[in-house]
Amino acid sequence: MSGKIHSINISEKKGVQKTPVESVEMVNDFGIKTDAHAGKWHRQVSFLAQESIDKMVAKGLNVKGGDFAENITTIGVDLVSMKVGERLKIADVEFVISQLGKLCHNRCAIYHAAGDCVMPREGIFGVVKGNGGVKLGDTVEKLPKESITVAVVTLSDKGSKGERVDETGPALIEMVKKELNPSFTRLELIPDEVDQLKNIIKYLIDIQGFDLVITNGSTGLSPRDIAPDATIEMIEKRLPGFEEAMRMESFKKTPHALLSRAVCGTRKDSIILNVPGSPKGAVENLGVVIKALPHAIKKLQGDTADCAAK
């Protein structure tokens, strides 16, 4: 399915209204060269469909492309149905979808005028793959995911307060990129709190649709070790084979491995996996099961191929 660019909008400073332009230059893994929201993060370019804006017009608002702070307004493209990891292609540049919607912390003027705003619900964001110009009227083509999507969640009270640098999360992301070549990865850092872990698992899987969520840390017997407890509440099917394999392989190196309560299981079409908090232990544990994860995800998502034939 393809459509076209209906408007392009940029701002040189954050917090100011975007200005419509006829064309922009995209910079690989950065965003729009002249836009204040570009950078080395996961929301480099924002998209909103004109069809979503039309819903607000139907409520009596005089709004147009750019009024919702989106960079690119499309027409004829079903953005709302897209998933993280899927792609948009415009001219010679691809955009890997990195986030669906966003939290609206401060109600904007549009929300106060209509009692609703479509951007937090129907806007999407992407990271830029490639360099080149895009302009008004360019064709916008939807492309499927090339591989699975992976989110890594580090649990650390000190890390969440800025008192410790997270080394484990980046190490896991590096390993995932090397071994699984994912379409998109995301790293989160939260304290050892049951409700926060449950909420972020729900957000990453139920809303963002990540195929694999790996948590690290908080898997042992200390009072603040809560990852297995929270994970058990969120999964639908437990996968004890992954848990047992990681513990037994770690046990070859240290008897302390038997203290791990790490859990693995499924939620909807996704897998949740707990690994230890130390960089060495996390990478070693993930290495035990990483080759089995893509096949497990495929089976979970409906692959009917005969496992014995593979």
Steps between C-alpha positions, in 0.01 A plus 500: 500500500640842407394862532669838485654770715229758566710744704848531653557698817808592703603717793846634578425500875306263721174627645411729209248447222632321194538679167386342171770448237507345154796267554750382762829311514498173697816394683561134580428408864440866584185638340420818311819704468336828609245373753550549875360154583760313294775318687643168613178370651197294399260783402694660218207571266128519583213407268126563506240416235283773350213257558565533875503880474168485314348343811585815692366719219174306529489609867495860383869588532683705238817289487740385230822305453768608744258630763551175694881548496552213256787524252331318214128490428403216267188441298381161378717301744356297787748606767278397790531128421881504485717316753841574646764367262294550185628758253401796289694572179514851357728566203837340591442508877340241729349569840483213749197550723628534856202613706122502470335804656640688797408602851355850515620646831365850437164543331544710185269773370345252257402266783346782701305621197363160392540280805719269294823490301599236246879540512557312830282216372556486124833672439802276444877551511792359306877485476668594175684245286685665216578851381309710250235758434124459524244747369130572482317252279760223538360147509483340845519120491437262790747213537493200738738429788831348398551321831377485859487798735670484841469713814744473790392619846767555766380484860721700733407728787837675483503512122157662485626774735813563296723354771627213282570473128300224330752272331279193475224641282737625228692169512177308438400736218842446339461123522145508364609711203788265424309173535142586397536801267173650631294757314503728803624498859405711799665536842318603818627552856265480800530441877431163664126561533237237420239742369748685279625176346146375441403831341800512268450138391138581421603813313777334298291195404133599506543849352835505315494134392863402564564133418752445780542677834816416696521621860831502683561518872281439806484120451642374831392467863556852635193690625518737199533217243157518335544419128377137515204590719384778267567291188294206626203732539535618140561178307236266356714192433818420687802366309694301762744358246663840455519553876650158568755525219631834624526385861671171418755661270576766761524228767801360314682822589363576847268330751347844563312456172247290691387815682365647177122514475507622139176440311417469130153500349266632235259791492281539191738449203813587697756338731625642830838380629673580831882496521740602782612856562877468453623557144692170498215295645236662281692440177589143600136417584363656184764317297362167619154557349543770236503260203166351607319832543423588132350155440297522821366840398406372154309206648328730747395729216345222295777333298360159399821351359600161637766554769656159424560604140714797603 
